[in-house]
């Protein structure tokens, strides 16, 4: 008997949204995966890719973490009996030990929590949160010079191979 291949092929990417601006503004020290508490209309909008992570941030209130200023645009065919709030704060699901450690880092060390990516993990929506330190202007310039040098180096190497 022939064995059937039980692996499912992934037809689409699992990434919903990226925060590209965060990589330019902050230096990431550590990345953490957190779940999100969402409503039904928000999940449908995420499946359509109607989310913006650019200007959002994570705050800690009453020993809980919240994603603030994340704009999830409601679909036009959403249910009429549900009131859609696109900018509402969304609770992050973290283990107590992780949350306590993050609270200590943010309060004592002056670091910040920045959302980096929103993606699917099986049927759940996960948010990648980075414990970050803000970059100064000279750090941003140095990173820009390094990126330009790497790009130029790859062009020269590619040209020499021909």
Secondary structure, 3 states (H helix, E strand, C coil): CCCCCCCCCCCCCCEEEECHHHHHHEEEEEEEEEEECCCHHHHHHHHHCCEECCCCEEEEECCEEEEECCEECCCCCCCCCCCCCCCCCEEEECCHHHHHHHHHHHHHHCCEEEEEEEEEECCEEEEEEEEEEECCHHHHHHHHHHHHHHHHHHHHHHHHHC
